[in-house]
Amino acid sequence: MSRRKARLTGALAAAALATALAGLTTALLADGKDPRPHCCFTNARYVGTCEVDPDKDETCATILEYLNNPQSQGKAYCGNTSVRGGWKSVPCEPKMQQD
């Protein structure tokens, strides 16, 4: 096989793989199986566990950074708390299923 054909074959295979991955991602999101994890945080000055479902442009780390930044404002995490600083990420407890 010539180099030109090998490059063309490689490019076509890469394009096919990219298309398949994009379709899989779209299918997962359409089925409601969002790959972003649910985030949970605690703070000694906050009663209970703060649970947050990150938006498309957020991660648990960026939310934690926001909660620990004394200058942050504008988002309604944790019941719109004004508590800033001292937040820690914790594992989320599984929700009990109701019949």
C-alpha positions, 0 to 999 in steps of 0.5 A: 500500500502506498503512503498516500493510501495509508494516510487516506485510510488512517484519516478515514478511520479517524473520522469514522471513530470520531463520528461514532464517539460523537453519536455515543455521547449524544445517545448517552445525553439523550437517554438522561445518562449524564456522565457528570457526577452528582456533587456533595459538600459539607461545611461546619457552618452549614446544616446537612449536606449540600448536593449539587447537579453540575451544569454543562460547563461545571465540575465538582471542583469548580463548584467547590472553588466557588463555595470556598471563594469569599468573593464569589456571588451570583450562583444559588448553590446549597439553598443560596447560602452565603457561607464561603470558605471551609467547604469540603467535598464528600461522597454523596450518599445514595438516595433511598428509593421510594416505592 
